[in-house]
Amino acid sequence: MNCCRICQMRCGCVPRAGAHPKSVKRFRIRCAVHDKPLERRSVSTGSNRAPRVFIVALSYAKPLRTFAGNALDQDNQRFIMDASAKVRRLAAWSIPIAFGVMGLKYLAYALTGSVALYSDALESIVNVIAAVGAWWAIRMSYKPADGNHPFGHHKAEYISAVVEGVLITVAALLIFREAWFALETPRKLDEPWLGLAINTAAAVINGLWATLLIRTGRKFRSPALEADGKHIMTDVFTSAGVLVGLVGAVVTGWAILDPLLAILVAINILWQGWHVINSSVQGLMDIAVEPTEEMRIRDVISANAGGAIEVHDLKTRIAGRVTFIEFHLVVAADMSVGDAHVICDRIEDALKKEIDSARVVIHVEPEDEAKLPPGTSAVPFA
């Protein structure tokens, strides 16, 4: 592999004519673009085989760009690496925190015997399972693309979020069951104030941690991390409702408030579970970006498509933190491939600068052969 000292890319330069296969490693090769010496990284040559070389077909053609060869792509790569480290670190810390909060809530239930606190503690089991699932999914989603998954592993986070939604629903049904039995035989609470104080401490920890998870998940577009944060935040609201209700039950002496409150908690959890499942399934089915985001994409294309005629068949889809964008770009019939390539590069760079982790595919069409799909409209450029 050869590496240009200026562009830091793989180069397709060919060794000087007349070079013997065994002595290729000793030749100084020059970059076809910058005419500068290349650094030879490693070349394997057999004793009776010609060296493996890459030929530049056209002298004016640009070498293929890689993450290391483009300043904009370098920024994207740094953003992805930074996101990967932060998201995975938070996902890992979620597991011990979930175990700690679960222990506090079960201690509060053991002290009071409250069905409402039991329902709150039962949901914390789901939090632990969800934290482990989110940690696995996030590690998987940041794996680089391979031969079997050329578009990456970003959708692993949606799978984790769907599983988490199902677990939330199961927890809600279990709470319904316990509350129903408690309605038949309401009981007086034991040590209510100490139990409520412990549960309040657990709720405060959950609230701070959920806020951090949601903000980080939205910033780095991590569905699993954001879903985990939202799930924990519903737990916070649940705990707040339980605390208020139990204080009322202790003050008034109405023991039936405890199971009634547990039923309200279960309804809230059930709704949140449905919301998590629905949003995650939409991601698995390649949902498009929001209309406002699509308008922003169109504006970026229009502002950087000088020399082109129009664009049509714009399609977008979201896969975790990555936005896939593809469209057809119509150019003059007599425009050269090189000129059209320059326009495409300009549009692609602008989109990657505007939208983090964007993947752009542009299909160029000559004006006299442009095919406008039925039911779509073209956007002409001034």
N, C-alpha and C positions, 0 to 999 in steps of 0.2 A: 504494500500500500504506500502511495506517495502522498505527501502533505505539503501544500504550498505554504511558504513562510508568511505570506500576506493574507490570503483568503482562508488558510487553515482548513482546506477541504481536500477530499480525495480528488486526484487529478487524473485525467485520461491521457496524459502525455506518453509518447512511445519512446523507448530508448533509441539512441542514435543508430543509424543504419550500419550494418556490418558488425554489430555487437554479437559476441559469442554467448550462447545461453548460459554458460557457466560463469561468465564474467559480468553479468548484468548488474550484480550488486555493487560493482566497483565504479559504474558509470555515474556521472553527475547528470541528472535529468532536470529539465527546465519546465516551468509551468507554461502551458499554452496560452493562458490568459494574461498573466503578469510578467512572463519572461524572466522569472526569478528561479534560482536553484530550489529544488525540492528536497525535503528530508525523507529519506527512504526508511519506512517503518519496518516492514518485513515483506519479503518476496520468496515464495517457495519455488524452486526450480529443480526439475529432475535431471538426471545425468544425461539422458538422451532425448529430452523433451524441450520444446521451445518454451520460453518464459510466458507466463500469463500476462497479457497486456490489455488495456482498454483503449480503444481507438476513438478519437474525436472525429465524428463523421463530417462536420462542417467547421471550417476554421472560425467562422463568426459566431458559432453557437456557444451559449453560456454553459459552463459545467453545472451539473445538478447541484441544487442548494441543499444543505443539510442544516441541522440545528447548529452545528458548530460554525457554519459558513455564513450565516445571516444574522445581523445584529438584532433584528426584530425577533427571529426565532430563538436567539440566545435569551432574550428577555422572557419569552414564553417558557423556555426550559427552566430558567431560574424561578419563575413564578410557580411552575408545576412542582419543582423540587421543594420549594419553600412550603407550598400547600401540603405536599405529601408528608413532610416532617411534622408540621403542626397538627394536621388532621389525625395522623396515626398516633401521635403522642396523646392527644385528647381522648381518642378512642380507647387507648390502653388504660389511661387513668380512670375512665368511666367504670371499669370493672371493680376495682377495690372500693371506689366511692359508693357504687350500687350495693355492694355487700355491707358496707358500714351503715348505710341508711336503712337497709333491710333489718339489720340487727337492732337498731334503735327503735324501729316501728314495732317489731315483735316484742321487744321489752315493754313498750307502752301498752300493747295489747295484753300481755301477760299480767301487768299490774292492774289493769282496769276491767278486763273481761268484756270490753265493748265490741259489739259486732261491727260498728262503724270503723273503729280502729283496726279490727281484724281485716276488714275489706281493704283498708289503706295498706296494711302490711302485706296482704295477698298480692296487691298490685306491684309491690316492690320486688317480689319474686320474678315477675315478668320483666321488671327493669333490669335485673341481673342477666336474665337470658338474652334480653334485647341488647345489652351492652356487649356481651360476648359475640353475638351475631353481627353487630355493627363493626366491632373490631376486626372480625374475619373478613367481612365484605369490603371494608376500607383497604385492608392490606391487599386483597385480591384486585380491587379496582385500580390500584396504582401500579400493578405489574405492567411492564411494557408489552406492546403488541408482539405476537409471535405468529408462526405459520398457521396455527389453527384458529387464532383470533386476530386477524390482521387489523381490525378496527379497535383493538384494545379490550380491556375487561371492565369498562366503566359501569356496565349495567349490573354488576354484582351487588352494588349498593341498593338497587331497586329490589332485588331478591330479598335482601336482608330486611328492608323496610316492609315488604309484604308479609314476611314471617312475623315481624314485630306487630303488625296490625292484627294478624290472626291471634297472636298471644294476648293482645289487649282485649280482644273480643271474648276469648275464653275466660280471662280474669273477670270480666264484667258478668258473665253468666254464673260463675262460681259465687260472686258476691250476691247476686240475686237469690241464689239458693240459700245461702246463710241468712240473709235478711228475712226470707220467707219463714224460716224456722223460728227466728227471733221474734217475729210478729206474733206468733202463736203463744210464746212464753217469754214476755219481756222480763228482764232482770235488772236489778239495781247495780250500778257501777261500783267497783272496788278501787280505792286509791285514785280517784279521777284526776286530781290536780297534778300529781307527780307524773302520771301517764300522759296528760295533756302537755306538760312542760317538755317531756322527752320528745313527743311527737312534733312539737313546735320547732325544736332544735333540728330535727331531721328535715322538716319542711324548709327551713332557712337554708340548710346545706344544699338541698335539691334545687331551690330557686336560683341560687348563685351559679350552680353548676349548669343548670339548664340554659340560663341566659348566655353563658359562655359558649355552650355547644351550638345553640341556634345561631348566634352571631358568626361564629367561625364556619359553620356549615353553609350559611348563606354567602359569606365572603368567598369561600373556595368552592362553592357549588357542590357540596357533598350531601346527597340525599339521605344517606344512612346516618350521618352525624346530625343533620337537621331534624330528621325523624326521631332520633333518640332524644334530642333536646326537647322537642315538642311533647314527646311522650312523658318525659320527666316533668315538664311544665304542667301538664294535665294532672300529674300526681300532686304538684304543689297546690293547684286550685282545689283538688280533692281534699287534701289535708286541711286547707283553710276552711272549707265548708264543714268538714268533720269537726274541727276545733270549735267553730262558732256554734254548731248544733249541739255538741256535747256540753259546752258551757251552759247553754239554755236548758238542756236536760238535767244537769246537776242543780242549777238554780231553781228550776220549777218543780223538779221531782217527777217529771213525765218520762218514764223509762221507755215509752213507745217511740219517743223521738229518735232513739238510737237506731233501730232497724229501719225506720222511715228515711233517715238520713243516709243509711247504707244503700237504699234503693235509688235515691237521687244520685249518689256517687256512681253507682253501676250504670245508670242511664248516660251520665256524662262520659264515662269511660267507653261505653259502647259506641257513642257518636264519634269520639276521637279515633277509635279503632277503624271505623268505616272510612273516615277521612284519610287516614294513613294508607289503608289498602287501596283506595280509589286513586290517590295521587301517584302511588308507586306503580300501579298497573298502567296508568297513562304513560309513565316513563318507559316501561317495558314495551309499550306499543308505539314507540317513536313519536311522541307528541311534538307538535311544532312549537316554535317560540311564541311568546305573547305577541298580539298585534302591534303593540307599541315597539317591541324589540324588532319585529319585522320591518316596520317603517324606518327604524334607525339603520337597519342593514341596507334598505333600499336607498336611503339618503347617502350612505357611505359609498355605495356602488356608483350612484349618479355623479357624486362629486369627484370620482377618480377614474371615470371611464371615458376621458377625453380621447377622441379618435374613433370610438365605437358608435354604432347607430342606435341600438336598443338592447334591452335585456328582457327575457321572458322565462317562464317556467321556473321561477324561484321556489326552491324547496328548502325547508329547514327541519332539523330534528335535534332533540336534546338527549344526550346520553351521559347522565351524571354531570360532571363539570365541563364536558366538551359539547360545543355547538357545531353541528355539521351543516354546512351551507353549500348548496349547488344551484347553478343556474346556467342558462344558455346566453351567450353574448354574441350579438349579430354585428359583423363588421363588413366593410366594403369588400366586394368580390375580388378586387384587384389588390387587396392588402396582403403583404408578405406574411409568412408565418412568424418571422422574427418580430415584425411590428406588432402583430396581434399578441405575441408572447409578452412583449413589454407592457401592453395594456393590462393583460391578465396579472402580471407580477405586481403592477401598481395597485390594482384592486385588491389582490390577495393580501399585500402588506398592510393596506389601510384597514381591511376587515380584522386582521389579526391584532392590529394596534388598538382598535376600538373594542373588540370582543375577546376577552381572555380565552385561551385554549380553543380558538376557532379552527376548524378544518374546512378548507375551501376547495371545491371542485368546479371548474369552469369549462363548459363545452362551447367552443367557438364555431360559429356558423357563418358562411358567406351570405351576403344579403339576398342573392338570387335563389338561395336554397334553404332559407330559414323556415323552420317548421314550427308554427305556433300551435301548441296543444289545444284541443277543444276546451272551451270554458275558461281559458286563461287570457290575460291581457298583457301586452308588452308595454314597457316603460321606455319611451324614446328619450334620447339625450339631445340637449340643445347644441 
